[in-house]
């Protein structure tokens, strides 16, 4: 458990921690200092001291003081996080994925008057829960509602059997979670009471994320319990007056964003996230779409007590926290599956740097971007030390609002996935969701969870074990894939703890062979495809960030290959290339050569490969025989093409790169000609052999069968050393449909066995 989480647990229980001359000081009643809490503080004493000292130093360095109550009257600005949610709500006209909902079972004698009074008190206490959001002069401001109706509606379901009642609670809980808030008029807290009998009820609670976060839920539950208990016993409100409100924080944040500290933090993140991949490269089971289901699915796994003990021992030896170790292994699992050395994910930060905002309900949570690098084949211990520094640096620069970071960096955006990262990791302690109130027991009922990312790993420390919850987007992942991924995580965990000095490329991953069983997963659909370019483009939807081509130090992802070949296809059509025509192609091995091969076919034409070193007479004969009037080439080989009567398109120019990246709507049939390969002409004038798309697809699957017989299944690297005019070049091209990473060899490397082996 990390220090921040322990401090949060203590705060929720009214236990305050501080450091005096290097000693941990605890301020709490004897009743709150249970044996479990005392044990927790003892085990993590030094970690807590270090964290609190670092926190204090950071506050001093950043000139942080207690948040002051603002004297500014009237509507308040939105925080950066609130502004993002408001914009999303405007676009989607009610973004239900921003609802924070939970159903609770209530067993015993419910005091409805005490419950209503507790809710009213919380609404009056936390102004953000009764603030509404209205646009004025092109700017949204939060307005405080002085009058509102917070009467708790009750639905009588006492006519139902116990089983039917529980089912109806699940149905109504989902309906409640999917009911949007009107940010311009609604109170940001809804409570509905469901009655089974005088001794059994269920309560459905919902808050909008614009007014709450995970910490806020804990504050709400603690205050509700204290208030209900007091009012049920006829006592007064026991809670102290709040020093500040969320609107004071919003004012402070807007002022802080103008300071020099903000610029320093921003500069760190600009450097840290430079050239970061815009999305992960995990293989998807289904293509992305713009209408993803917001209800996630979950795979639950458990790390046993003995293995957790071994992991904690490793953490002590290496001087890292449990969070650091788990995040590193999680990232390594992703790296293994995606064949990507650069892994980016997010994690939540409480964002409550001022002590007097800790009792507030409000949206303080900040997203922290974690970027792990696996290049250089380090040992796991070396990797752990490397990643520890990355994580420490990230946490030291946690104050920059994520939404401000996105605005400043302006990364690549898409309506099919989250910006900056789509993977999420969180480590938390298990807090009991059961509460004993006067004559009443209150317990959380399991419910649907909204999915905000492609994949979220939630590790929960519970009864000397780690519960690992893999929450995933079912529109792009199958349950079997997530099961295999979780097994891979566990196998890596056991491997690195057994041999932490092992180099990471020697770490085997259980389940990885089935991570990209492309042929098995979609071969039936693929046999129905009529051309290779469609197959390759379809694969690019599944692993867009994976490397398709590697040439010297240059790498081109499947997504970029698809987009750039689309650009060339659009440009060719714009210059007059028509379906079923032919285009000459004269190039050396390079990424541009592959882009040209695919782009010409995407335009509905066939390509005619020509070697740049071919005698000029042969080139002229081929052009004369085919009647081709368009030639795709590079300026570096243009000397051999002077005065040839063709329209030349140079791929090292920028003109074609301004074309659209959208795919053309051209029906390429299986019997259409894909390319025309001319014979050597050793017995006379060269003759062209026409090869159809059907021929290419047959070749693609034949090569897969041959490779499978040799034990090459799934993703691997392929050295492309054949010239463009050889059939072997087509063999290499077809394997892009199955996720192979093609390494295009230079002439120097092709003739140097030592370089080739490396």
C-alpha positions, 0 to 999 in steps of 0.5 A: 500500500502506498503512503498516500493511500494510508494517509487517506484511510487515516483522514477518513477515520479522523486520524491525523499524521505529521512529522516532527524531527523525523518522527511520525506523530499520530493525532487520534482517539484510542477508539480510532487507533485499532490494531490494524491501523497501528500495524499499518503505521508501524510497517509503513512508518519510514515511507510515511515519514518520507512522503510527508517530508517530501510533501511539506518540502514541495509545498514550501518550494511551490509556496503553497499555503492554506487555501484562502476563502475568496472575497469575490462575490457572484458566480465562480469560474470552473476548475480545469477539470470541471470545464472539460466535463461541462464541454463534454456534457454540452457536446453529448447533451448529457454525458451519463459516463460522468455519473458517480452512482452506487446502490446501498442495501439498508437492513433494519429500522430506517429513520427516514427523517434523519436520512432526509435531514442528513442529505439536506445538511450535506447539500447546504454544507458543500456548495458544489453539490448545489451549484449549476453551470450556465454560460455567460458571455462565452464563458461558463460559470458556476452559480449557487442555488439558494433554493432547491428541492432535495426531497428523497422520492420513495418507491414502494416495492413491498409487493415483490418477493425478496429475489424480485426486489433485489433484481429490481434494485439492480434494474433501477440502479442501472437506470439511475446511473444512465439518467443524465444530470441537467448541469444548468438546473439540477442539484448534483446529488440524487437519492432514491429510496426503494422499499421492500419492507419496514425492515429492508430498503435500498438507497440509490445515490448518484452524484455528477463527476463535475461535483465529486470524485473518488475521495469525495465519495468517501467524504460523503459516506463518512459525513452521511453516517455521522449525520444520520447517526446524530440526527437519529439519536436526536443530536445536533450536527457534529461536523465542524464548519468548512473553512473553504468551498470548492469555488475557492479552489477554482479561483485559486487554480485559475490564479496559479495557472498564471504563475511561474511554477505552472510554467516549470511543471508544463515544461517538464511534461512537454519534455517527458511526453515528447513523441509519446505514442498517441494510443497503445498497441495492444491487439484488439479483438474488434475494430474501434467504433464511435458508439462504444458501450460505456458499461465495462466488463470485468475479469477478477484475479487474485494474487495469493498471500505467499506471492504478495509476501514475496513481492513486498520483500522484493519492494523492500530490497529494491527500495520501491513501493508496491505501486511502482512494482505493480505498475512496472510489471503491468507496463511490461505485460503491455509491452510484451503483448504489443511489441512496443517499447514505449508504454503510456498509461494513466493513474489517478492523483487525489489533487488535494495539495491544500490541507483545508480542502481535504474535507471537501466534496468536489472534483479535485482528482487529477490524471497523471500520465506515466510513460515507461520505456523498455528499450535496451533490453535491461534486466528487470532490476535495472528496469525497476530502477529506471521506472522508479525514477520516471514515477518519482519525477511524475509524482513530483510534477503532479500539480499541473491539471491534466486538462491544461496539459492536454490543451497545451500539448494538443495531442492527436485526438480521435472520437474512438478513444481517450486522448493521451492514454487509454490504459489505466492503473490504480492501487487501493486499499480495501475499505469496508463498504458496510456501516453500522448506524443506529438500528440500521446496517448499510452495505454497498451492493455490487453494480455496473461500472462505467468504463472510461478507458480501453483497459483499467487494472485496479489492484486492491489490497484485501486480507493479505492478498491482492485482488486484481480487477481487469475492467475492459471495453467489451466492444474491442476486447473479448473476455478470453483475451483479457483472461490471457492478459491477466495470466501473462501479468501473473506469469511475469510477476512470478518470473521477475520475482524468481529471477530479477536479474533476467533480461526482459527479452528472455522473460516468457509470457504465458498466453502471449502466443494467443495475444495475436492469433490473427489467423485463428481469430479472423481467418474466416472473415479474411477468406471473404476479403477480395484484396490484400489492401483491405486485409492490411487496413483491417489489421491496422484497425486492431493494432494501429500503433504496432510497427509495420515497417522498420528501415534504419532508424525509421519506424512506421506504424500500421496506422501511419502506413494505412493513412499515408497509402490512402493519401497517395491513392487519393493523390493518384486518382486526383492526377488522373489514375483510374481503376484497372489502369497501371502505374509504373513503380521504380524504387529501392527498398524503403518505406516509401516503396511499400506505401507506393505498392499499397497506394497504387492498389488502393487507387484501383490500379495495378503497379508495375515494379521496375528496378532503378538499376535496370538498363534504360532500354528495358524501362522504355520497353516496359513502358511502351508495352503497357502504355503506362503514363504515370510513374511513381519514384524517388528523386534520387533515382530520377537520373535514369528516367530523364526524358521518359514520357511519363507523369512522374510522382516523387514520393520524397516530395510533399505535394501528395502528402497534403491529400486526404488520409480517408480511404477511397470508396473503390470496389477492388475485386478479387479478379482485378490485376494487383501488379504486373511482373515482367520477366527477365527477357533473357530469351527475348523481349520481356513479357508481363505476367499479370497477378490478381488480388486473388493470387496475392491472398492465396499467397498470403495464406500459403505463406502463413501455413509454411511459417506455422510449420516452422513454428512462426505463429503470430507476430515476428520480425521479417527481414525484407531483402528482396528487390521490388522486381522479385516475387519474394518482395510480394511474399513479404508484403502479404504478411502485413495482413498478419501483423508481421513487422517488416524490416527493410534492409539496406544494400549494405546490411543485406550483404553484411552477415554480421549486421544482418544477424544483429 
